């Protein structure tokens, strides 16, 4: 039976220049491969070793990129290895099959959101009213499913984030701070639900997952085994679970280690 590997992308497998955490001497820094270009500028990287591991993983398992990115943001990434048959975008709001969103899945998701939580309009209005322009650079709505702010982290008040999280919790939403982006996402909008659907379609009996943020926690818990890096929201709060391995590596080397672990687990199960 095939093994399904569902992995978050940003700060799990791929890294912006600011997130690389190259703390070693320059002469010992790993060689990097650019995997994303935006507006003619390089944006995201992995090590060349990680790229080779991902190509091997794509041959050995059903690899499913699993991201909070919109479809447009995801499609500008050029990952090594065979093109994934499935990809999960917008935190589970879109399930791509050969690059095209499955309309039946999207309809199921939007119906559930309408039934179970406050509307996007209400949440967006609260963000617009309460966020201070002194530290907000952009207000964005993603795929008409959730909202996020691009912020100046050094100016962002911690108390405001905590108050927003409580406000959102009472309306069936969750808040996640990842780098310079603060997300407000409906609780029923999950990566795990989409992963289960892909596992059903692919006939996978073993599911493996990786991720670094609060929005990845449900994915890690839903998989048979999971890995998280030594950075990110989950590491900052010492979050763990019996089936989740907390890796010590931080930055781009954590992406390399994560792929090593995923490939090892895949090969062990398929021997």
C-alpha positions as CSV (number, residue, x, y, z in Angstrom):
1,X,0.0,0.0,0.0
2,X,1.3,3.5,-0.8
3,X,2.7,5.8,2.0
4,X,1.3,9.3,2.0
5,X,3.5,12.2,3.1
6,X,1.8,15.5,3.7
7,X,4.2,18.3,4.5
8,X,3.9,22.0,5.1
9,X,6.2,24.0,2.8
10,X,7.2,27.4,4.2
11,X,9.7,27.1,7.1
12,X,9.3,23.4,7.0
13,X,10.7,22.3,3.6
14,X,11.4,25.7,1.9
15,X,12.9,28.8,3.4
16,X,13.1,32.5,2.6
17,X,16.5,34.2,2.9
18,X,15.5,35.6,6.3
19,X,14.5,32.2,7.6
20,X,17.6,30.2,6.5
21,X,19.3,30.5,9.9
22,X,22.8,29.9,8.5
23,X,24.7,30.1,11.8
24,X,27.8,28.2,10.7
25,X,30.9,29.9,9.2
26,X,30.3,31.0,5.6
27,X,32.8,28.5,4.2
28,X,30.7,25.7,5.8
29,X,27.3,26.9,4.6
30,X,25.3,24.4,2.6
31,X,24.8,24.9,-1.1
32,X,21.3,26.2,-1.8
33,X,18.8,25.7,-4.6
34,X,16.2,28.4,-5.3
35,X,12.8,26.8,-5.6
36,X,10.6,30.0,-5.9
37,X,10.9,33.2,-7.9
38,X,8.4,36.0,-7.4
39,X,8.5,39.2,-9.5
40,X,11.8,38.2,-11.0
41,X,13.4,37.8,-7.6
42,X,14.5,34.6,-5.8
43,X,12.3,34.0,-2.8
44,X,12.5,30.5,-1.4
45,X,15.3,28.0,-1.0
46,X,16.2,24.5,0.1
47,X,19.6,22.9,0.4
48,X,20.8,20.9,-2.6
49,X,20.9,17.8,-0.4
50,X,17.2,18.4,0.6
51,X,16.3,18.8,-3.0
52,X,17.8,15.4,-3.8
53,X,16.0,13.9,-0.8
54,X,12.6,15.4,-1.9
55,X,13.1,13.9,-5.4
56,X,13.7,10.5,-3.9
57,X,10.7,10.9,-1.6
58,X,8.5,11.8,-4.6
59,X,9.4,8.5,-6.1
60,X,8.9,6.5,-2.9
61,X,5.7,7.9,-1.6
62,X,2.6,9.9,-2.4
63,X,4.0,13.3,-1.6
64,X,1.4,16.0,-0.9
65,X,2.5,19.6,-0.5
66,X,0.2,20.9,2.2
67,X,0.2,24.7,2.6
68,X,-1.7,27.7,3.8
69,X,-0.7,29.5,0.6
70,X,-3.2,30.4,-2.0
71,X,-3.2,28.4,-5.2
72,X,-1.5,31.2,-7.0
73,X,1.2,31.5,-4.4
74,X,1.7,27.7,-4.4
75,X,2.0,27.4,-8.1
76,X,5.0,29.7,-8.3
77,X,7.0,27.1,-6.3
78,X,9.1,24.7,-8.4
79,X,9.8,21.7,-6.2
80,X,12.4,19.0,-7.2
81,X,11.1,15.6,-8.1
82,X,8.0,14.3,-9.9
83,X,5.1,16.8,-10.0
84,X,2.8,15.9,-7.1
85,X,-0.6,14.5,-8.2
86,X,-2.2,16.1,-5.2
87,X,-1.6,19.3,-3.3
88,X,-3.5,21.0,-0.5
89,X,-3.7,24.8,-0.6
90,X,-5.4,27.5,1.4
91,X,-5.1,25.4,4.6
92,X,-7.3,22.7,3.2
93,X,-9.8,24.9,1.3
94,X,-8.5,23.7,-2.1
95,X,-7.5,20.2,-3.0
96,X,-5.6,20.3,-6.2
97,X,-5.6,17.2,-8.5
98,X,-3.0,17.5,-11.2
99,X,-2.9,21.2,-10.6
100,X,-6.7,21.8,-10.7
101,X,-8.9,22.5,-7.7
102,X,-11.5,19.8,-7.0
103,X,-14.8,21.7,-7.1
104,X,-16.7,19.1,-5.0
105,X,-14.1,19.3,-2.2
106,X,-14.2,23.1,-2.2
107,X,-18.0,23.1,-2.0
108,X,-17.9,20.7,1.0
109,X,-15.4,23.0,2.8
110,X,-17.3,26.2,2.2
111,X,-20.6,24.7,3.3
112,X,-19.0,23.6,6.5
113,X,-17.5,27.0,7.2
114,X,-20.9,28.6,6.7
115,X,-22.5,26.3,9.2
116,X,-19.8,26.2,12.0
117,X,-18.1,29.6,12.4
118,X,-18.4,33.4,12.1
119,X,-18.2,34.9,8.6
120,X,-15.0,36.1,7.0
121,X,-16.6,39.5,6.6
122,X,-17.0,39.8,10.4
123,X,-13.4,38.7,11.1
124,X,-12.0,41.0,8.4
125,X,-13.9,44.0,9.7
126,X,-12.5,43.3,13.2
127,X,-9.0,43.1,11.9
128,X,-9.4,46.4,10.0
129,X,-10.8,48.2,13.0
130,X,-8.4,46.9,15.6
131,X,-5.0,46.6,13.9
132,X,-2.8,49.7,14.1
133,X,-1.5,51.1,10.7
134,X,1.8,51.8,12.5
135,X,2.6,48.1,12.4
136,X,0.4,46.7,9.6
137,X,1.9,46.7,6.1
138,X,-0.9,44.8,4.3
139,X,-4.4,43.5,4.8
140,X,-5.1,40.4,2.7
141,X,-8.0,37.9,2.1
142,X,-6.9,34.5,0.8
143,X,-9.2,32.6,-1.6
144,X,-12.3,34.1,0.1
145,X,-11.6,31.7,3.0
146,X,-9.4,33.4,5.6
147,X,-7.6,36.7,6.3
148,X,-4.1,37.7,7.1
149,X,-2.0,40.7,7.9
150,X,1.6,41.4,6.9
151,X,3.1,43.1,10.0
152,X,6.3,44.6,11.4
153,X,7.1,42.0,14.0
154,X,9.2,44.3,16.2
155,X,6.3,46.7,16.5
156,X,3.5,44.2,16.9
157,X,2.1,44.3,20.5
158,X,2.0,40.8,22.1
159,X,-1.1,41.7,24.1
160,X,-3.0,42.6,20.9
161,X,-2.2,39.2,19.4
162,X,-3.4,37.5,22.6
163,X,-6.6,39.5,22.7
164,X,-7.3,38.8,19.0
165,X,-6.8,35.0,19.7
166,X,-9.4,35.1,22.4
167,X,-11.8,37.1,20.2
168,X,-11.3,34.7,17.3
169,X,-11.7,31.6,19.5
170,X,-15.1,32.7,20.6
171,X,-16.2,32.9,17.0
172,X,-14.8,29.5,15.8
173,X,-11.5,31.0,14.4
174,X,-7.9,30.5,15.2
175,X,-4.9,32.9,15.1
176,X,-1.4,32.0,13.9
177,X,1.7,34.2,13.7
178,X,4.2,33.0,11.2
179,X,7.2,35.3,10.4
180,X,5.7,38.6,9.3
181,X,2.2,37.1,8.6
182,X,-0.6,37.0,11.2
183,X,-3.3,34.6,10.0
184,X,-7.0,34.4,11.1
185,X,-8.3,31.1,9.9
186,X,-11.7,29.3,10.5
187,X,-11.2,26.3,12.8
188,X,-13.1,23.9,10.4
189,X,-10.6,24.9,7.6
190,X,-7.9,22.2,8.3
191,X,-5.1,20.6,6.5
192,X,-5.9,17.3,8.3
193,X,-9.4,16.9,6.6
194,X,-7.9,17.4,3.2
195,X,-5.0,14.9,4.0
196,X,-7.6,12.3,5.0
197,X,-9.4,12.8,1.7
198,X,-6.2,12.3,-0.2
199,X,-5.3,9.2,1.8
200,X,-8.7,7.8,0.9
201,X,-8.3,8.5,-2.8
202,X,-4.7,7.2,-2.9
203,X,-5.4,4.1,-0.8
204,X,-2.7,5.0,1.7
205,X,-2.6,3.1,5.0
206,X,0.3,5.0,6.5
207,X,0.4,8.8,6.7
208,X,3.4,10.9,7.6
209,X,3.4,14.6,8.1
210,X,5.7,17.6,8.9
211,X,5.0,21.2,9.9
212,X,6.2,24.1,12.1
213,X,3.2,26.3,12.9
214,X,0.0,26.2,14.9
215,X,-1.9,25.6,11.7
216,X,0.1,22.4,11.2
217,X,-0.8,20.9,14.6
218,X,-4.0,19.2,13.4
219,X,-2.1,17.7,10.5
220,X,0.6,16.3,12.7
221,X,-1.9,14.9,15.1
222,X,-4.0,13.3,12.3
223,X,-1.0,11.5,10.7
224,X,0.4,8.2,12.0
225,X,3.8,9.9,12.5
226,X,4.8,13.5,12.4
227,X,7.9,15.7,12.7
228,X,8.4,19.4,13.6
229,X,11.5,21.5,13.4
230,X,13.3,23.3,16.2
231,X,11.9,26.7,15.1
232,X,8.4,28.1,14.6
233,X,5.2,28.4,16.7
234,X,5.1,24.8,17.8
235,X,8.8,24.8,18.9
236,X,8.3,28.1,20.7
237,X,5.6,26.6,22.9
238,X,7.3,23.2,23.3
239,X,4.3,21.6,21.6
240,X,4.6,17.9,21.1
241,X,2.5,14.7,21.0
242,X,3.2,11.0,21.4
243,X,3.4,10.4,17.6
244,X,5.3,13.6,16.8
245,X,9.1,13.9,16.8
246,X,10.6,17.3,17.8
247,X,13.8,17.8,15.7
248,X,16.6,20.0,17.2
249,X,17.6,21.6,13.8
250,X,16.5,25.1,13.0
251,X,16.3,26.9,9.6
252,X,17.0,25.3,6.3
253,X,19.0,22.4,7.8
254,X,15.8,21.4,9.6
255,X,14.2,21.0,6.2
256,X,17.0,18.7,5.2
257,X,16.6,16.6,8.4
258,X,12.9,16.5,8.0
259,X,13.1,15.0,4.5
260,X,15.7,12.5,5.7
261,X,13.3,11.3,8.4
262,X,10.3,11.2,6.1
263,X,12.2,9.2,3.5
264,X,13.6,6.8,6.1
265,X,10.1,6.2,7.5
266,X,8.7,5.6,4.0
267,X,11.4,3.1,3.0
268,X,11.1,1.3,6.3
269,X,7.4,0.8,5.8
270,X,7.7,-0.3,2.2
271,X,10.5,-2.8,2.6
